[in-house]
């Protein structure tokens, strides 16, 4: 019986029994990524915390109290923001909702059609078209803004809602994501089965492929919505009527006026805080599509 017993190795001298023994250098190296991530999180969240706190301060408190000490003027700031130029702030918010909502919807539709075609169909020049789209992903928007302005000026469309919406319809990054997702989510056997049953290509796309692509298209919609909502350069070049300004450009004009009227700084800060709320709400609403996709994948596997 004693020959079959397994004896535990005695702990090394100078160590505590039951504790993990490992090289101190390796533990120190593993500690570095954690510290780096914490510093990165602090760097990203510190401005958000500043906006949250600064929005609660009145104009007097903003410049006279400690930076991260909450104030008592949030309700008054919101009231002043509503009253500024008969509520033009909410006009800017509505414009941003129009640009971002309709622009993201049209862009997602174009991305879905283009990505599906590039993923499923085999035609000459397909890879060339896809490589051109990839080059468009790497192209900085500032390079395209001036040519887009000149083209729309020729069509007499500048200083209109269309001048902001039309350049946003085609998103190279959206097409890229849609193609990658369609390749992974839409089996070619399913498409061939639909063709053998006599379904048209449009019916196969809308009834078979599109439901499979929904989680990927939701991602495209979210990315495009956030990009359009935060877009500043294109409206700045295209628009001159401040009634058509999105929230980014409207707050910029307020900030410029704040140099001569410091009381407007509180309106800019409060407006910036309120402008983030729709993005947070959108993310909370559509994140369930990703959760459902993960759950369905787990069930299928």
C-alpha positions as CSV (number, residue, x, y, z in Angstrom):
1,X,0.0,0.0,0.0
2,X,2.8,2.4,0.9
3,X,4.5,1.8,-2.5
4,X,1.4,3.1,-4.3
5,X,1.2,6.3,-2.2
6,X,2.0,9.6,-3.9
7,X,4.0,12.0,-1.8
8,X,3.6,15.7,-2.3
9,X,6.8,17.7,-2.9
10,X,7.8,19.8,0.0
11,X,7.6,23.6,-0.6
12,X,10.9,25.3,-1.3
13,X,12.7,26.9,1.6
14,X,11.6,30.5,2.2
15,X,8.2,30.1,0.5
16,X,4.6,29.9,1.8
17,X,2.8,26.6,1.3
18,X,-0.3,26.9,-1.0
19,X,1.0,29.9,-3.0
20,X,1.8,29.9,-6.7
21,X,5.5,29.8,-7.3
22,X,6.6,31.5,-10.5
23,X,9.5,33.6,-11.7
24,X,9.2,37.1,-10.3
25,X,10.3,38.6,-13.7
26,X,7.4,36.8,-15.5
27,X,4.9,38.2,-13.0
28,X,6.3,41.7,-13.4
29,X,6.1,41.4,-17.2
30,X,2.4,40.2,-17.0
31,X,1.7,43.2,-14.8
32,X,2.7,45.7,-17.4
33,X,-0.2,45.2,-19.9
34,X,-2.7,45.6,-17.0
35,X,-1.2,48.9,-16.0
36,X,-1.1,50.0,-19.6
37,X,-4.8,49.3,-20.1
38,X,-5.7,51.1,-16.9
39,X,-3.7,54.2,-18.0
40,X,-5.4,54.0,-21.4
41,X,-8.9,53.8,-19.8
42,X,-8.1,56.7,-17.5
43,X,-6.9,58.7,-20.5
44,X,-10.1,58.0,-22.4
45,X,-12.6,58.4,-19.5
46,X,-11.1,61.5,-18.0
47,X,-12.5,63.9,-20.6
48,X,-15.9,62.2,-20.3
49,X,-15.9,62.7,-16.5
50,X,-14.9,66.4,-17.0
51,X,-17.9,67.0,-19.4
52,X,-20.3,65.3,-17.0
53,X,-19.1,67.4,-14.1
54,X,-18.6,70.7,-16.0
55,X,-22.2,70.5,-17.4
56,X,-23.5,70.8,-13.8
57,X,-21.7,74.1,-13.2
58,X,-23.0,77.6,-13.8
59,X,-20.9,80.1,-15.7
60,X,-19.5,81.5,-12.4
61,X,-18.8,78.0,-11.0
62,X,-17.1,76.8,-14.2
63,X,-14.2,79.2,-13.8
64,X,-14.0,79.5,-10.0
65,X,-14.4,76.0,-8.5
66,X,-12.2,72.9,-8.5
67,X,-12.3,71.1,-11.9
68,X,-13.9,67.9,-10.6
69,X,-16.2,69.4,-8.1
70,X,-19.9,69.1,-9.2
71,X,-21.9,72.3,-9.4
72,X,-25.5,73.3,-9.0
73,X,-26.4,74.8,-12.4
74,X,-27.3,71.9,-14.7
75,X,-31.0,72.6,-14.8
76,X,-30.3,76.3,-15.5
77,X,-27.9,75.3,-18.2
78,X,-30.5,73.1,-19.9
79,X,-33.1,75.9,-19.6
80,X,-30.7,78.5,-21.2
81,X,-29.8,76.0,-23.9
82,X,-33.5,75.6,-24.8
83,X,-34.0,79.3,-24.9
84,X,-30.9,80.1,-27.0
85,X,-32.2,81.5,-30.3
86,X,-35.6,80.0,-29.8
87,X,-34.3,76.5,-29.4
88,X,-32.0,76.3,-32.4
89,X,-30.0,73.6,-30.5
90,X,-32.8,71.1,-31.0
91,X,-33.0,72.1,-34.6
92,X,-29.3,71.1,-34.9
93,X,-30.1,67.8,-33.0
94,X,-32.9,67.1,-35.5
95,X,-30.6,67.8,-38.4
96,X,-28.0,65.4,-37.0
97,X,-30.7,62.7,-36.5
98,X,-31.7,63.2,-40.1
99,X,-28.2,63.1,-41.5
100,X,-27.1,60.2,-39.3
101,X,-30.3,58.1,-39.5
102,X,-31.1,58.5,-43.2
103,X,-27.4,58.5,-44.2
104,X,-26.6,55.4,-42.2
105,X,-29.7,53.6,-43.5
106,X,-28.9,54.4,-47.1
107,X,-25.3,53.5,-46.6
108,X,-26.2,50.2,-45.0
109,X,-28.5,49.3,-47.9
110,X,-25.8,50.1,-50.5
111,X,-23.2,48.2,-48.4
112,X,-25.6,45.1,-48.2
113,X,-26.2,45.0,-51.9
114,X,-22.5,45.6,-52.8
115,X,-21.1,43.3,-50.2
116,X,-23.5,40.5,-51.1
117,X,-22.6,40.9,-54.8
118,X,-18.9,40.8,-54.2
119,X,-19.2,37.8,-51.9
120,X,-21.6,35.6,-54.0
121,X,-21.1,36.4,-57.6
122,X,-18.1,35.6,-59.7
123,X,-17.4,38.1,-62.4
124,X,-14.4,39.6,-64.2
125,X,-12.8,42.4,-62.3
126,X,-14.4,41.5,-58.9
127,X,-11.1,41.6,-57.0
128,X,-10.1,44.8,-58.7
129,X,-13.3,46.5,-57.6
130,X,-12.7,45.2,-54.1
131,X,-9.1,46.4,-54.0
132,X,-10.3,49.9,-55.1
133,X,-12.8,49.8,-52.2
134,X,-10.0,48.9,-49.8
135,X,-8.0,51.9,-51.1
136,X,-11.1,54.0,-50.3
137,X,-11.0,52.8,-46.7
138,X,-7.4,54.1,-46.4
139,X,-8.3,57.5,-48.1
140,X,-8.6,60.4,-45.6
141,X,-11.9,62.2,-45.8
142,X,-10.2,65.6,-46.0
143,X,-8.8,64.6,-49.4
144,X,-12.3,63.8,-50.8
145,X,-14.1,66.8,-49.2
146,X,-13.0,69.4,-51.7
147,X,-13.7,67.3,-54.9
148,X,-17.1,66.4,-53.5
149,X,-17.8,70.1,-52.9
150,X,-16.8,71.0,-56.4
151,X,-19.0,68.2,-57.9
152,X,-22.0,69.2,-55.9
153,X,-21.5,72.9,-56.6
154,X,-21.7,72.0,-60.4
155,X,-25.0,70.3,-59.7
156,X,-26.2,73.4,-57.6
157,X,-26.7,71.2,-54.5
158,X,-24.4,72.9,-52.0
159,X,-26.0,74.4,-48.9
160,X,-28.7,71.7,-48.9
161,X,-29.5,68.6,-47.0
162,X,-28.6,66.5,-50.0
163,X,-25.1,68.0,-50.1
164,X,-24.4,66.3,-46.7
165,X,-26.4,63.1,-47.4
166,X,-25.2,62.1,-50.9
167,X,-21.4,61.8,-50.1
168,X,-22.3,59.5,-47.2
169,X,-24.3,56.9,-49.2
170,X,-21.2,54.9,-50.3
171,X,-19.1,53.8,-47.4
172,X,-16.0,51.7,-48.5
173,X,-15.6,50.4,-45.0
174,X,-19.3,49.4,-44.9
175,X,-19.0,47.5,-48.2
176,X,-15.9,45.8,-46.9
177,X,-17.6,44.6,-43.7
178,X,-20.7,43.5,-45.6
179,X,-18.6,41.4,-48.0
180,X,-16.7,39.8,-45.2
181,X,-19.8,39.0,-43.3
182,X,-21.8,37.8,-46.3
183,X,-18.9,35.4,-47.2
184,X,-19.0,33.9,-43.7
185,X,-22.8,33.9,-43.1
186,X,-24.4,33.1,-46.5
187,X,-23.5,29.6,-47.6
188,X,-23.2,29.2,-51.4
189,X,-25.2,25.9,-51.1
190,X,-28.2,27.9,-49.8
191,X,-28.0,30.3,-52.7
192,X,-27.8,27.5,-55.2
193,X,-30.8,25.7,-53.6
194,X,-32.8,28.9,-54.0
195,X,-31.9,29.1,-57.7
196,X,-32.9,25.5,-58.2
197,X,-36.3,26.2,-56.6
198,X,-36.8,28.9,-59.2
199,X,-36.4,31.9,-57.0
200,X,-35.1,35.1,-58.6
201,X,-31.8,36.6,-57.5
202,X,-33.6,39.5,-55.8
203,X,-35.9,37.1,-53.9
204,X,-32.9,35.1,-52.8
205,X,-31.2,38.2,-51.5
206,X,-34.2,39.6,-49.7
207,X,-35.7,36.4,-48.3
208,X,-32.6,34.2,-47.8
209,X,-29.4,36.2,-47.6
210,X,-30.5,39.4,-46.0
211,X,-31.9,37.8,-42.7
212,X,-28.5,35.9,-42.4
213,X,-26.6,39.2,-42.8
214,X,-28.7,41.2,-40.3
215,X,-26.1,41.1,-37.4
216,X,-23.3,42.3,-39.7
217,X,-25.5,45.0,-41.2
218,X,-26.4,46.2,-37.7
219,X,-22.7,46.7,-37.1
220,X,-22.4,48.6,-40.4
221,X,-25.4,50.8,-39.5
222,X,-23.9,51.6,-36.0
223,X,-20.5,52.5,-37.4
224,X,-21.9,54.7,-40.1
225,X,-24.4,56.4,-37.7
226,X,-21.7,57.3,-35.3
227,X,-19.4,58.5,-38.1
228,X,-22.1,60.7,-39.6
229,X,-23.2,62.0,-36.2
230,X,-19.7,63.1,-35.3
231,X,-18.9,64.4,-38.8
232,X,-17.7,67.9,-38.9
233,X,-15.6,68.6,-42.0
234,X,-18.2,67.8,-44.7
235,X,-21.0,69.9,-43.2
236,X,-18.5,72.7,-42.5
237,X,-17.6,72.8,-46.2
238,X,-21.0,72.2,-47.7
239,X,-23.3,74.3,-45.5
240,X,-23.6,78.0,-44.9
241,X,-27.2,78.2,-43.5
242,X,-27.0,77.6,-39.8
243,X,-30.6,76.3,-39.8
244,X,-29.2,73.2,-41.6
245,X,-26.2,72.7,-39.3
246,X,-25.7,69.4,-37.5
247,X,-25.0,69.4,-33.8
248,X,-21.2,69.3,-34.3
249,X,-21.1,72.4,-36.5
250,X,-23.7,74.2,-34.3
251,X,-21.7,73.6,-31.2
252,X,-18.6,74.8,-33.0
253,X,-20.3,78.1,-33.8
254,X,-21.3,78.4,-30.2
255,X,-17.7,77.8,-29.1
256,X,-16.5,80.5,-31.5
257,X,-18.9,83.0,-30.0
258,X,-17.9,82.0,-26.5
259,X,-14.6,83.8,-27.1
260,X,-16.5,87.1,-26.9
261,X,-19.3,85.8,-24.6
262,X,-17.9,83.5,-22.0
263,X,-21.4,82.7,-20.7
264,X,-21.9,80.5,-23.8
265,X,-19.2,78.1,-22.7
266,X,-21.7,76.4,-20.3
267,X,-24.1,76.0,-23.2
268,X,-21.5,74.3,-25.3
269,X,-20.5,71.9,-22.6
270,X,-24.1,71.1,-21.7
271,X,-24.9,70.7,-25.4
272,X,-22.0,68.3,-25.9
273,X,-23.2,66.2,-23.0
274,X,-26.7,66.0,-24.4
275,X,-25.4,65.2,-27.9
276,X,-23.8,62.0,-26.6
277,X,-27.0,60.6,-25.2
278,X,-28.6,59.5,-28.5
279,X,-25.4,57.5,-29.4
280,X,-25.5,55.7,-26.0
281,X,-29.2,55.0,-26.4
282,X,-28.7,53.7,-30.0
283,X,-26.0,51.3,-28.8
284,X,-28.1,50.0,-25.9
285,X,-31.0,49.4,-28.2
286,X,-29.2,47.5,-31.0
287,X,-26.7,45.6,-29.0
288,X,-29.2,42.8,-28.5
289,X,-28.7,41.9,-32.2
290,X,-25.2,40.9,-31.4
291,X,-26.3,39.0,-28.3
292,X,-28.9,37.1,-30.3
293,X,-26.3,36.3,-33.0
294,X,-23.9,34.9,-30.4
295,X,-26.7,32.8,-28.8
296,X,-27.9,31.5,-32.1
297,X,-24.3,30.5,-33.0
298,X,-24.0,28.7,-29.7
299,X,-27.2,26.8,-30.3
300,X,-26.2,25.8,-33.9
301,X,-22.8,24.6,-32.7
